[in-house]
Amino acid sequence: MAESLLDKWCGQPWLHATYFLGIVMFNVLIINWGVWDVPQKLMALLAIFLPLHVFEELTWPNGFHFMMNKIIQKSDNPLAYPENRLTDMITNFGAEILFIALTFLTPMLGNKGVIFVIFFGIGETIAHTVFSTLTYRQYKSKGKKTLYSPGLVTAWCLLLETAIYGVYWLIYSKTFVMADLWGLALVAFLIIFMIRLPFIISYKSKSTRFAYSEIGYLEKYESD
């Protein structure tokens, strides 16, 4: 049976498109560095760093999907659901489009965008640290000696650092007001509609249509 356009798009094309958008945003940030204020720069950095985070999770060393499904979600088919090629495309490509849009909306959002950057970066770092700890416990009897799992390095070294600078900006610029906490609504939108909802639908359907074919980083522990 011939693959549909959606099947093809959910293979490598969406990943390549996400990486390309990251490169585009890197150049846009360079061009506008002397014009944009800090909140807009922070959101642009998020749009640049997300593709690098996705690269670590799903291209090299790869395997975030298998870790999430088997260890975190306890799936009976960890290559297929709840995380699969379709949910990853919705979550990650969708998030990249959202971050780019927020970059150009930041002049209207102000520090709400900074709040979003802070909670996204800290949340991702905490989540990946928990995932890595559970992964270590799962495979330490099979020779795993480190806490590493796909996504941990970019979470700690890029997303967290951006969040920390966001906190620094809010403290020393003295521009924070309580209304800025509406930025949490953007975080809630991302978590509910772009992460949890696709997972729930995927898990209930238990379809193998968008299943992955590789385990990635964790293959060496699974093969023992």
Phi, psi and chi 1 to 4 in degrees:
 res  aa     phi    psi   chi1   chi2   chi3   chi4
   1 MET       -  131.6 -177.1 -178.1  -64.5      -
   2 ALA   -68.3  142.8      -      -      -      -
   3 GLU   -71.9  141.8  -77.1 -171.4  -41.6      -
   4 SER   -77.7  169.3   68.9      -      -      -
   5 LEU   -61.9  -35.4  -72.7  175.4      -      -
   6 LEU   -66.6  -42.1 -179.6   60.1      -      -
   7 ASP   -59.7  -44.3  -72.1  -70.6      -      -
   8 LYS   -66.1  -43.9  -68.1  178.2 -179.7  178.2
   9 TRP   -62.0  -36.3  171.4 -110.6      -      -
  10 CYS   -81.3    4.4  -70.7      -      -      -
  11 GLY   -83.8 -113.5      -      -      -      -
  12 GLN   -90.4  -26.9  -67.5  -64.0  -51.6      -
  13 PRO   -54.7  -43.5  -30.6   37.9      -      -
  14 TRP   -66.4  -33.5   79.1  -94.4      -      -
  15 LEU   -63.8  -47.2  -75.6  167.5      -      -
  16 HIS   -61.9  -38.4  -63.7  159.9      -      -
  17 ALA   -64.9  -39.6      -      -      -      -
  18 THR   -64.2  -44.3  -57.9      -      -      -
  19 TYR   -64.7  -38.6  -56.2  152.1      -      -
  20 PHE   -63.7  -42.1  174.3   74.4      -      -
  21 LEU   -64.5  -34.6  -71.7  174.4      -      -
  22 GLY   -62.8  -41.1      -      -      -      -
  23 ILE   -66.2  -41.7  -66.0  170.5      -      -
  24 VAL   -60.6  -45.3  169.2      -      -      -
  25 MET   -67.2  -31.2  -72.5  -55.8  -63.4      -
  26 PHE   -61.8  -43.9  176.3   69.2      -      -
  27 ASN   -69.6  -37.7  -74.9  -83.5      -      -
  28 VAL   -63.0  -40.6  169.4      -      -      -
  29 LEU   -65.4  -41.6  178.7   58.4      -      -
  30 ILE   -60.3  -45.7  -69.3  175.1      -      -
  31 ILE   -62.9  -37.2  -67.6  170.1      -      -
  32 ASN  -101.8   10.1  -68.6  -78.2      -      -
  33 TRP   -55.5  -41.8 -173.6  -98.0      -      -
  34 GLY   -81.2   -5.1      -      -      -      -
  35 VAL  -107.5  -42.0  178.7      -      -      -
  36 TRP   -74.8  148.3  -74.6   -5.6      -      -
  37 ASP   -86.1  176.5   58.7   12.0      -      -
  38 VAL   -60.1  -46.7  170.3      -      -      -
  39 PRO   -55.3  -40.7  -29.5   38.3      -      -
  40 GLN   -70.4  -36.7 -163.6  162.4   15.0      -
  41 LYS   -64.1  -40.6  -70.8  176.5 -178.6  176.3
  42 LEU   -63.2  -42.7  -74.4  170.7      -      -
  43 MET   -67.2  -37.2 -172.5   58.2   70.3      -
  44 ALA   -64.6  -39.2      -      -      -      -
  45 LEU   -61.3  -37.4  -76.1  172.7      -      -
  46 LEU   -63.2  -40.1 -156.8   57.4      -      -
  47 ALA   -69.1  -22.2      -      -      -      -
  48 ILE   -85.5  -40.7  -65.8  165.6      -      -
  49 PHE   -78.1  -28.7  -67.8  156.1      -      -
  50 LEU   -58.3  -46.8  177.7   65.9      -      -
  51 PRO   -58.9  -34.9  -28.0   37.7      -      -
  52 LEU   -66.9  -37.9  -65.6  172.4      -      -
  53 HIS   -64.4  -44.1 -172.4   56.6      -      -
  54 VAL   -64.2  -38.9  172.9      -      -      -
  55 PHE   -58.4  -45.1 -178.7   86.9      -      -
  56 GLU   -65.5  -38.4 -176.2 -174.6    4.1      -
  57 GLU   -73.1  -41.8  -71.2 -176.8  -22.7      -
  58 LEU  -122.5   -3.7  -59.8  176.1      -      -
  59 THR  -119.6  -56.9  -62.8      -      -      -
  60 TRP  -149.8  124.1 -172.0   85.4      -      -
  61 PRO   -79.8   -5.3   29.8  -36.0      -      -
  62 ASN    74.0  167.8 -167.7    4.7      -      -
  63 GLY   106.5    1.2      -      -      -      -
  64 PHE   -59.3  -39.8  177.5   81.1      -      -
  65 HIS   -60.3  -42.8   56.6  -79.4      -      -
  66 PHE   -67.8  -42.4 -173.6   81.6      -      -
  67 MET   -60.0  -48.1  173.3 -166.6   70.7      -
  68 MET   -61.0  -46.0  175.1   62.1   71.7      -
  69 ASN   -70.7  -44.6  -72.3  -17.6      -      -
  70 LYS   -79.6  -47.0  178.0  170.2 -177.1  174.0
  71 ILE   -89.9  -40.2  -59.8  171.9      -      -
  72 ILE   -88.8  -46.2  -49.4  -56.8      -      -
  73 GLN   -93.1  -10.9  -58.4  -70.3  -25.4      -
  74 LYS    56.1   42.0  -52.6  -63.1 -177.9 -176.8
  75 SER   -71.9  146.3  171.5      -      -      -
  76 ASP   -84.2   -4.9   57.1   -7.0      -      -
  77 ASN  -142.7   77.4 -169.4  -16.3      -      -
  78 PRO   -66.7  -10.1   21.4  -31.8      -      -
  79 LEU   -88.4  -11.3  -75.6  174.0      -      -
  80 ALA  -114.8  -36.9      -      -      -      -
  81 TYR  -161.6  159.0   52.5   78.7      -      -
  82 PRO   -76.4  -24.1   27.8  -35.3      -      -
  83 GLU   -85.5  130.4 -178.8  173.9  -15.8      -
  84 ASN  -148.1 -171.4   54.3   40.7      -      -
  85 ARG   -63.8  -33.8  -67.0 -176.2  -65.5  113.4
  86 LEU   -72.5  -47.3  176.2   61.1      -      -
  87 THR   -64.7  -36.9   63.8      -      -      -
  88 ASP   -65.3  -37.9  -82.7  -22.6      -      -
  89 MET   -64.9  -46.0 -174.7  -82.7  -66.2      -
  90 ILE   -61.0  -47.1  -66.7  171.1      -      -
  91 THR   -68.0  -52.1  -62.4      -      -      -
  92 ASN   -84.8  -45.8  -65.3  -61.1      -      -
  93 PHE   -67.5  -39.2 -175.7   71.7      -      -
  94 GLY   -62.1  -41.6      -      -      -      -
  95 ALA   -64.5  -38.4      -      -      -      -
  96 GLU   -63.3  -44.2  179.3   65.3    7.9      -
  97 ILE   -62.0  -41.6  -63.2  -60.9      -      -
  98 LEU   -62.0  -45.1  175.1   64.4      -      -
  99 PHE   -64.8  -38.6  -66.5  173.0      -      -
 100 ILE   -64.9  -44.6  -68.6  172.4      -      -
 101 ALA   -61.1  -43.4      -      -      -      -
 102 LEU   -65.8  -30.8  -69.6  176.6      -      -
 103 THR   -58.2  -45.0  -62.5      -      -      -
 104 PHE   -83.9  -13.0  -66.9   99.4      -      -
 105 LEU   -94.0   -7.3  -70.8  173.4      -      -
 106 THR   -56.1  -37.0  -64.2      -      -      -
 107 PRO   -55.8  -27.7  -29.1   37.4      -      -
 108 MET   -89.4  -33.6  -69.1 -176.3  -68.9      -
 109 LEU   -78.9  -31.9  -66.6  171.7      -      -
 110 GLY    62.3 -132.2      -      -      -      -
 111 ASN   -73.4   -6.8  -75.1  -22.4      -      -
 112 LYS   -61.5  -36.8  -63.4  179.8 -175.2   66.4
 113 GLY   -66.6  -36.1      -      -      -      -
 114 VAL   -65.6  -42.1  178.6      -      -      -
 115 ILE   -58.2  -42.3  -66.1  -66.3      -      -
 116 PHE   -60.6  -47.5  178.5   86.7      -      -
 117 VAL   -59.3  -43.9  169.8      -      -      -
 118 ILE   -62.4  -51.7  -69.3  170.2      -      -
 119 PHE   -71.8  -32.4  -82.2   86.2      -      -
 120 PHE   -65.9  -48.4  179.5   82.6      -      -
 121 GLY   -63.9  -45.7      -      -      -      -
 122 ILE   -68.1  -41.8  -67.3  175.3      -      -
 123 GLY   -62.1  -44.3      -      -      -      -
 124 GLU   -62.9  -39.5  -81.1  -71.6  -60.9      -
 125 THR   -67.2  -44.0  -55.9      -      -      -
 126 ILE   -62.9  -46.4  -68.2  173.0      -      -
 127 ALA   -60.4  -46.0      -      -      -      -
 128 HIS   -68.4  -31.6  -84.7  -82.2      -      -
 129 THR   -66.3  -43.0  -57.7      -      -      -
 130 VAL   -63.7  -46.3  172.1      -      -      -
 131 PHE   -59.4  -42.6  -62.0  160.7      -      -
 132 SER   -66.1  -38.4  -65.7      -      -      -
 133 THR   -64.4  -44.6  -59.0      -      -      -
 134 LEU   -65.8  -35.9  -65.4  174.9      -      -
 135 THR   -66.9  -40.8  -58.1      -      -      -
 136 TYR   -60.5  -44.6  170.1   73.9      -      -
 137 ARG   -63.5  -35.9  -69.1  177.6  179.8  175.6
 138 GLN   -66.3  -38.1  176.1   83.1   14.3      -
 139 TYR  -114.7    5.6  -66.3  111.8      -      -
 140 LYS   -63.6  -29.7   65.9  178.6  179.6  178.9
 141 SER   -73.1  -13.4   63.6      -      -      -
 142 LYS  -104.7   14.0  -64.9 -173.3  176.5 -177.5
 143 GLY   104.5    2.9      -      -      -      -
 144 LYS   -71.3  126.0 -163.6  170.1 -166.0  -32.1
 145 LYS  -113.5   -5.9  -64.9  179.6  172.3   60.5
 146 THR  -125.6  165.9   70.0      -      -      -
 147 LEU   -84.5   -0.5  -73.7  176.3      -      -
 148 TYR   -64.1  140.7  177.9   77.4      -      -
 149 SER  -146.9  157.3   68.6      -      -      -
 150 PRO   -55.6  124.5  -28.0   36.8      -      -
 151 GLY   107.6  -15.0      -      -      -      -
 152 LEU   -67.6  -42.1 -175.7   67.6      -      -
 153 VAL   -65.9  -48.6  170.3      -      -      -
 154 THR   -69.9  -28.6   45.3      -      -      -
 155 ALA   -64.4  -49.1      -      -      -      -
 156 TRP   -74.0  -38.3  -87.7   91.4      -      -
 157 CYS   -93.6  -18.6  -62.6      -      -      -
 158 LEU  -119.7  -57.1  -62.2  178.6      -      -
 159 LEU   -68.4  -42.9  -58.9  179.4      -      -
 160 LEU   -66.3  -41.2  179.9   61.0      -      -
 161 GLU   -63.1  -38.3  -56.2  -52.0  -47.4      -
 162 THR   -64.6  -41.3  -52.3      -      -      -
 163 ALA   -63.8  -42.3      -      -      -      -
 164 ILE   -61.5  -42.2  -70.4  172.5      -      -
 165 TYR   -66.3  -32.7 -168.7   78.7      -      -
 166 GLY   -62.1  -42.1      -      -      -      -
 167 VAL   -62.1  -45.2  173.1      -      -      -
 168 TYR   -57.1  -44.0  169.9   86.1      -      -
 169 TRP   -62.3  -45.7  162.3 -102.4      -      -
 170 LEU   -62.7  -37.4  -70.8 -178.3      -      -
 171 ILE   -71.4  -48.0  -67.7  172.6      -      -
 172 TYR   -90.1  -18.0  -72.6   94.8      -      -
 173 SER   -81.7  -21.9   67.2      -      -      -
 174 LYS    55.4   38.3  -61.7  179.6  179.8  179.1
 175 THR  -109.4   -1.2   57.4      -      -      -
 176 PHE   -71.0  135.6  173.3   78.0      -      -
 177 VAL  -131.4  159.6  -66.2      -      -      -
 178 MET   -60.0  -28.6  -68.8  -57.6  -65.3      -
 179 ALA   -63.2  -21.9      -      -      -      -
 180 ASP   -64.3  -21.1  -67.3  -26.8      -      -
 181 LEU   -66.3   -9.8  -69.6  176.1      -      -
 182 TRP   -62.6  -15.0  -83.7  104.2      -      -
 183 GLY   -60.5  -23.4      -      -      -      -
 184 LEU   -65.3  -25.1  -67.1  174.5      -      -
 185 ALA   -65.3  -34.0      -      -      -      -
 186 LEU   -67.5  -38.8  -63.6  171.4      -      -
 187 VAL   -63.3  -44.4  179.3      -      -      -
 188 ALA   -61.8  -40.4      -      -      -      -
 189 PHE   -60.5  -45.2  173.2   82.6      -      -
 190 LEU   -62.3  -46.5  178.7   66.4      -      -
 191 ILE   -67.5  -46.2  -66.5  172.7      -      -
 192 ILE   -74.7  -51.5  -64.6  171.2      -      -
 193 PHE   -91.9  -23.3  -66.8  101.5      -      -
 194 MET  -110.1  -10.0  -60.9  177.9   69.4      -
 195 ILE  -120.8  -63.2  -60.3  176.7      -      -
 196 ARG   -68.4  -46.1  -68.6  -54.4  -55.7  164.2
 197 LEU   -60.6  -47.8 -174.0   58.7      -      -
 198 PRO   -59.1  -37.2  -25.6   36.0      -      -
 199 PHE   -62.8  -46.3  -93.2   35.9      -      -
 200 ILE   -61.7  -45.8  -68.3  169.9      -      -
 201 ILE   -63.0  -43.7  -66.1  172.1      -      -
 202 SER   -63.2  -42.9  173.0      -      -      -
 203 TYR   -67.1  -37.1 -164.7   79.0      -      -
 204 LYS   -71.3  -36.3  -73.8 -172.8  174.3 -178.3
 205 SER   -78.3  -32.0   69.1      -      -      -
 206 LYS    51.6   37.9  -67.0 -166.5  173.3 -177.0
 207 SER   -77.9  145.7  170.9      -      -      -
 208 THR  -103.7    7.8   59.3      -      -      -
 209 ARG   -56.8  -42.1  175.6 -178.5  173.9 -175.6
 210 PHE  -107.1   28.7  -64.2   99.3      -      -
 211 ALA   -64.9  148.6      -      -      -      -
 212 TYR   -78.9  159.4  -79.8   97.5      -      -
 213 SER  -112.1   -2.0   59.2      -      -      -
 214 GLU  -134.5  152.7   75.8  -72.2  -27.5      -
 215 ILE   -92.2  -30.6  -64.5  175.3      -      -
 216 GLY    78.4 -137.2      -      -      -      -
 217 TYR   -53.0  -35.9  171.2   74.7      -      -
 218 LEU   -85.5    0.5  -63.8  175.0      -      -
 219 GLU   -59.4  -38.0 -176.2  173.5    5.1      -
 220 LYS   -65.2  -26.3   56.5 -174.3  175.0 -178.6
 221 TYR   -87.2  -29.1  -57.6  112.2      -      -
 222 GLU   -75.0  -28.3  -75.8  -71.2  -41.1      -
 223 SER   -81.5  -14.7   59.5      -      -      -
 224 ASP   -72.3      -  -69.9  -18.4      -      -
